[in-house]
Amino acid sequence: MAVGPGTLPEFFPVAGVKLGIASAGIKKPGRKDVVVFELVPGSRVAGIFTRNQFCAAPVTLSRQHLAKKSPRYLLINTGNANAGTGERGMTDAIACCEALAEKAGVSPEEVLPFSTGVIGEPLPVGKIVGALAGALASTSEQDWVEAAKGIMTTDTRPKGASRQVDLDGDMVTISGISKGAGMIRPNMATMLGFIATDARIEPGLLQTLASELGETSFNRITIDGDTSTNDSCMLMASGQYRGPEITADSPALPKLRAALEEVYLELAHAIVRDGEGATKFVTIEVSGAATQQEALDVAYTVAHSPLVKTALFASDPNWGRILAAVGRAGVPELDLNALEIFLGDVCLVRDGGRADDYSEARGQAVMDQEEITIAIDLKRGEIKETVWTCDFSHDYVTINAEYRT
């Protein structure tokens, strides 16, 4: 169950970036569950990672390697998170990097590892190492679709986005894939994202873009309020296009940034649309806030409310649940008579209570839709923030209750 058609785009190959996919049989025999990104020498990589203090061994190792070398390879496995595995987890992550490095003729520090799946179980190193030769032998600039499938866990469909943008006569390509469906909460989520471009981007700017674009996309989605142990989102720049290096002062930067933002948002929204058991894609817009934090506090309180989320699943315009969530968000000295709450284009709350022109029929018409916007105007300032979420269905409970069975 997911929201929207979920069809993958036409992927534009990114010069200097190859992908290889293989089956290690980590969780299911025959399933393609190992993905390798091969980057041309001179490529630059930046990224953001989970803020969960119990972060997985591959997250810690990727951070360490990224600080030492320019990565040449990214190694992703699904079916096992290698999280909550103590010292052995780090030893296993290192062993996988060393094995890939030996086969590819690079140093282990030039390999970034990523894992996703069940927490607390030892990484099946032998299975992963055994699949590396096949993954390396299959590398191609064309295999974005198979790679998108290869990083899935409880996802019901692969996720991808691709753009081409003309920068003063030079065509730049951006392609990306992501995975995630549950244990999704900003900072970041149980998600992986990999975005590649053939632009040549100054290293400091690349990290700035990775951080800022990630903050307003992947860090603005939530399925269930749970921050995972393995979240990573990487931005790779191969530098193979013919134009000049993009710096903070480049006239081409706004156009490139806009295209990157589209890809980041599309990949992040795809995760919400495929939220475990999701039947609704919900946009929560909070405007008129005095600070960014109070805008986010209100948005997330509504987005995380089980009562709001179950009403959304039932298509029940129970607007009192939204009002109650706004009221407990912790906004100091909130003027209840000033704020307004909308469900789509229907005003729910005005002058401290139900809007005079509200009717159950109008509210129901909005709730019956697959995509819904909840808009809250606090009337306190000029700050606006947007968060994306979904509903809670019976299937969410079933999927997570039976995750290991």
N, C-alpha and C positions, 0 to 999 in steps of 0.2 A: 504494500500500500504506500503510495507516494502522491504528491500533489503536482499536477502539471504533466505534460507529455514526457519529459525527461530524455528527449533524444539528444544524442551527442552531436556536436557541431562538426563541420568539416575542419579537420586539424591541418593547419599550415605547418610544414616541417620547419624546424628552427636550425639553421645552418650551425654546425659545430656541436650539436646535441644529438646523441644517439640513445636509443632505449633498447634494452634486452629483457626478455621475460622467460621464466622457466618454472617448472614445477618441482618443489621440494617435498610435497606431501606433508606439510607441517601439521595441518589439522584434518585435511581431507585428501585421500589419495587421488593423484591426477590433477588436482587443482593448481592452476598457475598462481603461485604465491610468493615468488621472488622477482623483483624488478631491479634492474641496474640502469642508472643514468651514466653515460660516458660523455665527458666534456672535453672539448678540444683544448690543448695546452694554451695557457693565457686567459682562460675563462675566469670570471669572478663570481663569487657566491656570497650571499648574505642571507640572514634568516632571523626568525623569531622562534622561541621555544616556550613550552609550558612554564608556568610559574608555580606549579604544584611542587612543594618541597620534597615530596617522595618521587621525584622525577626518575624515569627509567635510565638504565645504564647507557643505552644508545644516545639519549639526549645529552648526558654528561660527556660522553666521548665525542659526540659531534661538536659540541661547544669547544672542547679542548683542541680537536683537530682543526677546526675553523680558525682558531686563533694562531695556529702555527704555519699552515700551508694553504695554498690555493687549491681547492679540491679538484680532482680529476674524475672521481667516481662517487656516485651515491648508491648505496645498497639498501634496499627496502625489503623487509619480509612481513607477511601477514600471518595470522594464526597464533602468534605468541608475542607478547609485549616486552618480554625480558625486563619486567618491572617488579619491584619487590623481591629481587633475587640476590641481594647482597653482593659480596665480593665476587661470587661466581658469575653474576650477571655482567660485571665489567670485564672479567677474564674472557667470557664467551663473546662479548661484543668485539673485543680486541682480536680474538682468534678469527672471527669472520672478516674483519678488515685486513688482517695479515694474509688470509687465504686469497682474497680478491686482489690485493696488492701484488702478491707473488705471481698470480696468473696474468695480471695486466701489465706488469713491469713498472710499477710505481711504488712509492713508499706507503706504508700503512697510514701515515698522517694525511695522505691525499685521498683517503676514503672516508666518507661520512656515512655512518650506519643509522637506520631508522627501523623501528619495529612497532607493530600494532597487533593487538589481539588479547588473549587471556593474560591477566596479571598473576604473578606469583609462581609460575611454572618455569623450570629451567629451559633455556633456549636450546632447541635441537640443532646444535652446531653442525653435527655430521650431515644432517639432511640439507642444510643451507649450503655448506661447502660443496656438497655433491652436486648441487644445482648450478654452481657458478659457471662452470665451463659452458653449459648450455645457454645460460643467459648472455655470456660474453660473445658466444658464437652467433647469437641471433640479433645482435645490436643493429639498429637501423634508425634513420631519421623519421621513418614513417610509422612507427609502432605506438603512437600515442593512444589509440583505442585499446589495444591489448594491455598497455601499461595501466590505463585507467581501470580496467577490470582486475588487473593483478594486485592492486593495492586495496581492494574492497575487503570488508569484514562483514558486519551485519547490514551493510548497504544493500539495497534492492536493485540498484542500477549504478553504472559508472558515471562519473562526473568529469566534465571537461569544458574548456573555453579556449577560443583562439581568435586572434585579431591580426590584421596587417594595417599599418599606418604609414603614410607617406611623410617622411621628414625631409623637406626641401629636396625632393627628387630621389631620395634614397628610401626604399621600402623596408620597414622594420617589421619583423614578425614576433608575435607573442603567443605562446601556447602554454596551457597549464592543465593539471589534473588535481583532483582532491578526493579525499575519502572521509566519511564520517556519517553517523546516523544516530548515535546515542552517546551518553556520557558527554554531552556537549554543553559547555559553559565557557564564556569568554575567559581569556588568559591561560590557555586558549580553549581547548576542547579535545575530545579523543579524536583528533583529526590529523590528517597529513595533507599538506599542500605543496605542490611543486610547480613553479612558474618559471618558464625559460624564455629568454629573448636573445636575438642575435645582435642587439644594440651593444655598443661599447660604452659602458657607464663607469664613471669615476668611482672607485671603491667606497669612499665615504658617502657619496650620494646614493650608491646602491643600498647600503645599510639603512640610510634614512628612508628611502622609498619602501624597503621591506618592512620597516617598523611602522611608518605612518600609514601605509596602505593596509597592512595587517590589522592595525588598531581600529580602522573604520570599516572593516569587512569581517574577517574571521573573529575579531574580538568584539563584534556586535551581534553575534548569533548565540542563541541558547535553545536547547531542546528540553533539558531537565535540570539545569543548575549545577551539574557535576563537572568539575574540572578534572581532566584526566592526567595521567602520568607521562604520556608519550608525545604530546602535541608538538608538531614542528611544521613550519611553513618556510620554504626556501625559495629565494629569488636568484636565478642564475642568468648571467650575461656572458654570452660566448664571444662577443666583440667581432663577429664575422661580417657584419654589414659594412658597406663601403664608406659610410659617412664618418664625420669626426667624432671624437669622444664626447659624450654627453656629460656636462658638468652642471653645477648649480646655476651658472650664469648663461647656459646655452639657450638660445631662442627656441630650440626644438623641444626643450624639456616639458613645457605645459602640455603639448600635444602627446608626447610619449607617456607622461604621467596619467593623462586622461584615459588613454588606451589600457594602460596597466590597471588603473582603477576599475575599469569595466570588467576585466578578466578576474580580478580579485573578488569583486562583488558577485559576479556570476557563479564562481566556484563556491563562495560562502553561501549564497542563497540556495544552491543545489543541495547543500548539506541539510538545510532546514526543510526543503521540499521533500527530502528523503528521510526525515526524522523517523525514528522507529515508531511505526504505527500511525504516522501523521496522515490526517485527512484535510488539514487546513494550513495554509501559508499565511502567517499573520505579521503585519507590519505595525509596530508600536512607535508612534511619533509623539515626542514630548517637546512642546515649544513653550516660549514664554518663561523659561527658567532663569533664575538669577545666576546660577553656576552650572558648569558642566556636570559636576557630581550630583547635584540634586535632580537634574534631568535624567541621568542614568539611574539613579536610585529609584525614581518613579517608574521608568521604563522596565527595569528588571523586576521590580516588585510585582508589576502586572504580569510580565512575561513568565515569572516563576510560580505564580499563584496556581495551585492545583485546582482550586475552585473555578478560576477563570478558564483554565485550560480544559477542564472537563465540560464546562458549559459550551465552549467552542466546539468540542467534539459532538455534543448533542445538538448543535445549532440552536441553542437556547439563548435568547437575548436577555439573559439575567444580568442586567446592567448594574445591579446592586453589588455584584461581586467585583466589578471593575472599580466602582466608586470606593468600596472598602479597601481595595488594594492601594489605591492612590492615597487614601487617608492614613494608611499605616506605613507609608514609605519613609517617614521621618523628616519631611520637609518642615523646617521651623516656621511658625507663624503663618501657616498656609491660609490664605483668604478663601474660604469655601464659597463665598458669595460671588467671587470674581471668576474662579476657574470654570472652564467648560470641557466636557468630555463628549467626543463624537465616536460613533460606530459607523464607519464609512462616511456618508454625507448626512447621517441622521444624528442630530444633537440629542444626547442622552441626559446630560446634566447641565443645568444653568441656574444661576441665582440660588445655589445651595441645595437644589433638589432636582427632581425630574423636570426636564424641559417641558414647557407648556404645549409645544407642538409635537411632542413625541407620541408615537402610538406603537403598540405591540406589533401591529402588522408591518410598519415600516422597519422596526428593528429586526423582525423575523426575515424580511426580504434580504437584508444585509447578511444576517447570520447563515442563511442558506447558501451563500456563495462560498466557493472554494478558497478564494483569496480575500482577506479582510484587513482593513486598516482601522486600528484604534488610535485616535488622535486626542491628546490631552494638552490643553493650553492652560498653563499655570498662571498666566497674566502677572508675572513677577519680574520679567526681564527679557533679554533678547536671545538667550541661548536655546539652541535646538539640538536634540539628539534622536537618533533612530536605532531601534533594535528589532531584530527579526526572530520570530519563534514559530512554534506550531502548537497543535492541541495535544491532549493526552487521550489516547484511545485504549480499548481493551487490549489491542495488539501490543502496545508498549509494555504493559505488565507481562504479557505472555512471553514476549521476546526476551526480556531481561530475567524473568523467572526461570526460563529454560536455556539461558545462554550457554551453560556448560554441559547440558545434557543432550 
